[in-house]
Amino acid sequence: MFSALMNAQTTVSGTITDADGPLPGVNVVLKGTTNGTTADFDGNYSISNIPTNGILVFSSIGYTTKEVSVNGQTQINVTLDAATDTLDEVIVVGYGSMERSNVTGAISTVDVAAIENTPVPNVVEALRGQVAGLRVTRGGGQPGSGVNFTIRGVNSLGGQAAEGNPNRPIIVVDGVPIPEGNLSELNSDDIESVNVIKDAGAGAIYGSSAANGVVLITTKSGSVGKPTITVNASSSINEVASRVNIMNGDEYIKYLFDSGQGTTVDGVLDANETINYINGNQVDWQNELLKQGIVNNLSLAVSGGTEKIRFYLSGDLYKEEGIVVNSDYNRYSFRFNGDYSPSDKVKIGARVQLTKSFADETANAINDFPDGNGGFAPFIPIFNNTPLGDIRDADGNFTKFVRDDRFQINPFFRYDESVVDRFITRSYVNPYVEIGILDGLKYTLNTFAEERSQFYGRFTSSDFRDGDPSTAQIQKQNSTNYLVDNIINFKKDYGKHGIDATFVYGFQKNEFEQIDAFSDQLATDLLGYNGIDDTSTENQRFSWDTDESGRVYYVGRIGYDYDNKYVVTLTMRRDGSSKFGPSTRFGNFPSASVAWNAHNESFWNEDAALNSLKFRASYGTLGNDRITNYGYLGTPSVIRSTILIDPDPDNDPLEPDLVPQNIVGYAKNTLANPYLRWETSKQLNLGVDFGLFNNRLNGSIDVYKIDTGEILLPEFIPVVNGYESYISNVGVTTNKGIDVALRGNIIQNEDFTWNAAVNWATDRNEVVSLNRANLDSNGQPRDDEANGWFIGEPIGAIYSYQFEGIWQADEAAEAAAFNQVPGDAKYLDVNGDGEITPGEDRFVIGTPNPDWYGGITNTFTYKGLELSVLLEAVQGVTVVNNFYGGYNGRNNQVAIDYWTPERPSNTFPRVGSQDWNGERGEAVRARDASFVSLRNVSLTYNMPNKFLDNTPFKAVSFYVRGNNLKYFTDLEDAYSPEAGFGQYPIVRTWTFGSSITF
């Protein structure tokens, strides 16, 4: 504490505002101390014992920090400006916060208002197109399902030892890394800030898990002032984002003729199809199965407090009726964040959340149980079922099959004859204690305990399939997660020298247990999956599985800045993981980063257009331990068999009475490797931050290179006791790219504003090595074609022929040289030998990784109106469009322009051609899946304060929001460029709602 405080006699008070009025929740401290206060709801503050020559610091997340000299004043009113990623912004970093000017790593801050404008239940999905280098995709639109996302592309191959997604960034909520989970369970209205860590300079403090980046989420806290109540209510309409062109009855019959199934209607249709065709009865399975979905969302939040006690309390109800029957999702959540400060040295608090969700997944998982694993209906029948079939019989009941040959099932019948439920309960408590020890020195004990339980039940009746009994499964999972962090923060200025140090000792433990009950033959259909009893028989069995993992870590981070010009940050994290053997359990993850705030130099012209300029550089090593627990011991599997035994061998040994008996044993799937160690990622980042025209335009550019080594993959060995490989640290990849982010206040008038944000990123990964022993005759490493891994090529590359068009009738002789006929596909003859051969003529024709991706957000305000529009672009993506099937005359009704003598298309081969199968078919179906998406549009009307005077309302707004509104893409015959064949379609959403604060 400053010695000047010994003679302090001044009390300073005032109001804090921003462009919209009173600004609560602002921290007000005397520079160099931890003592201070917080503005109340009306934006008022009061702080005592201030020296007449002291300096007050006003800061709040999302606003630029402002310093004001007291100079004997007792009344100081300030106005804070909203931060637009400037160097003065205060941001959350690992185990603390700091001014952006002192940040030496690559960290992007997300505008929380942009998240609020996005009508999706998952906060990560709301980040789409808004952060440079962050790519979010959604493989399907199943209500309540999660999303996939990467930061700076893909680095790990994630071989057979991988657990979950090895390229998934970690998510840290209020300082706690959460296990693999679904952020649909987190209410977006509870979020205060989101920061994305992209490099080793900032991420090394989470060393063991941060190789793929970190998403830091901070939830809302209470503030001093009168309690405020905010109610948000909305209703949404969901519909399929785009539709696929399906054959009608006439196109279907022509297709059957062209594929050689017959030459007359009676010859290609069964009797019932013929009757429907004659009577003009057709089924559009797409229209029948995909309906309009409805979402209703209601949330209530209450916050407030005094100088000693502050609280934030919220409840949320989310109910979604999917676009397909039997695909509903309901979520109920409750949150309490509170803290108590018995003195200016101590703060005690806790964050508590309870979430329950109920999902009906019948529509997305009614495969042929018990053999299937879901994903069969209802979406594949859209493309496989005849348009001339029957949905209902003469009595109005659902038909079991839509064709007389009984090969095409009616999904509506299976809906009625099956049930798939998934219920999840997640609860956690996050107590913490902060103690101010000395001036600038603080100790924090952060603890966390979470329990997540899941019930999964499925049932198929005895009518579900012909001749089979009813089946059922009940699965119960329970996982717990514990964390204890001891954190010491020291932050103090010594004249021009500033020190910011953090030290952490902590541990995290995860426990998992699961019980499964299966029945292949229930006694009755009446009880559904509850018909499973506690008897173990040949048709009914049980399994029990447990697992656990733990991690202990030691962290040190020291930051030094001189005169706010030169900043150095050194970080070391040492992790120990139970997933590795005793000799390789610990890994060290260091990083060093520097920054130069050039605009603070004496030679800088303060009146120049370039008003801020900062250079950054970082290098460090990060880790990844996402492998199977105890994988270094070898992975066992359960072996079940049935043998014949004589229960009474002494009775008649010559003619034994043999009966079957089930036996269970264990076998190893993989050999043990006690030397498994951490996958490591060495990362170099060079960046620059800048501001122009008094920060009306600001941005950042980062260039990076990531070398990931010791990736866990199968290592091929000479056959030992039947084993051909074992898991070892042998894979190597490299990745390099550029991130660019720009934000600009283009127009700033009293009544009208126009703000824009642009981000752009590119990354290029490459497989360097796969293993040491799998070499060809020339001693060169072989590719792993099955996994799409090719030396020197991007991860997941599509290795196929190059489709060059269709042989036409006047090219019959040339086609014959390749054993083709007119209507077959042309392929590039790479080696020019006159043959199309797998070994010589296949090469990498594309990759699912984009050449570049980014987004543009424009926000316009006029008086009380606000319009926000987000465009997302993903370019240079190749996919194999499996909506196009085999076209052999069965089970594919997607209408395409295929070749016929009368219609000599150059787009698709003739139906019945060999070129629809295998690698040839993959080449034909390969398509450019680049797109520009009108991702989000939000129109909000904020009622002016003059209409709210003399009312209990503090703020009232009404809004209309849209999500996934339109894809502009060359990819045809798919529900979106991101969702694959058979997946739940991506939906377009329109939301209508209001928000009231009083």
Buried (B, 14 or more C-beta within 10 A) or exposed (E): BBEBBEEBEBEBBBBBBBEEEBBBBBBBBBEBBBBBBBBBBBBBBEBEBBBBEBBBBBBBBBBBBBEBEBEEBEEBEBEBEBBBBBBBBBBBBBBBBBBBBBBBBBBBBBBBBBBBBBBBBBBBBBBBBBBBBBBBBBBBBBBBBBBBBBBBBBBBBBBBBBBEBBBBBBBBBBBBBBBBBBBBBBBBBBBBBBBBBBBBBBBBBBBBBBBBBBBBBBBBBBBBBEEBBBBBBBBBBBBBBBBBBBBBBEBBBBBBBBBEBBEEBEEBBBEBBBEBBEEEBBBEBBEBBBBEBBBBBBBBBBBBBEEEBBBBBBBBBBBBBBBBBBBBBBBBBBBBBBBBBEEEBEBBBBBBBBBBBBBBBBBBBBBBBBEEEBBBBBBBBBBBBBBBBBBEEEEEEBBBBBBBEEEBBBBBBBBBBBBBBBBBBBBBBBBBBBBBEEBBBBBBBBBBBBBBBBBBBBBBBBBBBEEBBBBBBBBBBBBBBBBBBBBBBBBBBEEEEBBBBBBBBBBBBBBBBBBBBBBBBBBEBEBBBEBBEEEEEEBBBEEEEEBBBBBBBBBBBBBBBEEBBBBBBBBBBBBBBBBBBEEBBBBBBBBBBBBBBBBBEEEBEEEEEBBBBBBBBBBBBBBBBBBBBBBBBBBEEEEEEEEEEBEEEEEEEEEBEEEEEEEEEEEBEBBBBEEBBBBBBBBBBBBBBBBBEEBBBBBBBBBBBBBBBBBBBBBBBEEEEEBEBBBBBBBBBBBBBBBBBBBBBEEEEEEEBBBBBBBBBBBBBBBBBBBEEBEEEEEEBBBBEEBBBBBEBBBBBBBBBBBEBBBBEEBEEEBEEBEBBBBBBBBBBBEEEEEBEEEEBBBBBBBBBBEBBBBBBBBBBEEBEBBBBBBBBBBBBBBBBBBBBBBBBBBBBBBBEBBBEEEBBEEBBBBBBBBBEEBBBBBBBBBBBBBBBBBBBBBBBBBEBEEBEEEEEBBBBBBBBBBBBBBEBEBBBBBBBBBBBBBBBBBBBBBBBBBBBB
